[in-house]
Amino acid sequence: MIKADLLMAGVGGQGVILASDALAEIAVKAGYDVKKSDSLGMSQRGGSVVSHLRMGEQVFSPMIKRGDADFLLGFERLEGARWAAYLRRDGVAIVNNLAIPPLSVVGGASKYPSVGEVEETLRRRTNQIYFVPGTEIAAELGNPQVLNVLLIGFLSVFLEIDEGSYVDDLSQRVPQKFLQVNLKAFARGREEALHRKETRHD
């Protein structure tokens, strides 16, 4: 068993907390001690949402210190960049390649960063960066709301938890009429991660 400190960041409505809750439960069933803490922005939908999740043989605090996160899972590009300082050196950054400009950008007070600028921010911490077309793939599957499951599928390739544990959790958690599309999203996320890891050239 290895420890894993994971920080998830996105905006309201993307399913960040649902994904964090599911992963926490899966990790507990796999025998890990798990602690987590969630933070929601001013707006229930559209505001910043952050979840700290720590798993290991014994975990005392739910909060991840800056520079200690083994994984950064960004559901949106800017949120991924905002929380890059929490990633440890040579940690893994997984970022959904989606832009949801905040009100400051929409109102013209600031500029939304390009993919290159976000990547530059992340590279100050690590070279293990994966931009994932998660929203695009979820739409192809016919349900944009499975984005969080797809990203968990991608992340699962890096964690020491059996693939079947995720499938079992989905089978119990998701209503039957939505189960197949969620299972497909999880599988596509894993396929994407395995392909990216095989073709990486750092």
Secondary structure, 3 states (H helix, E strand, C coil): CCCEEEEEEEECCCCHHHHHHHHHHHHHHCCCEEEEEEEECCCCCCCEEEEEEEEECCCCCCCCCCCCEEEEEECCHHHHHHCHHHEEEEEEEEEECCCCCCHHHHCCCCCCCCHHHHHHHHHCCCCEEEEECHHHHHHHCCCHHHHHHHHHHHHHCCCCCCHHHHHHHHHHHCCHHHHHHHHHHHHHHHHHHHHHHHCCCC
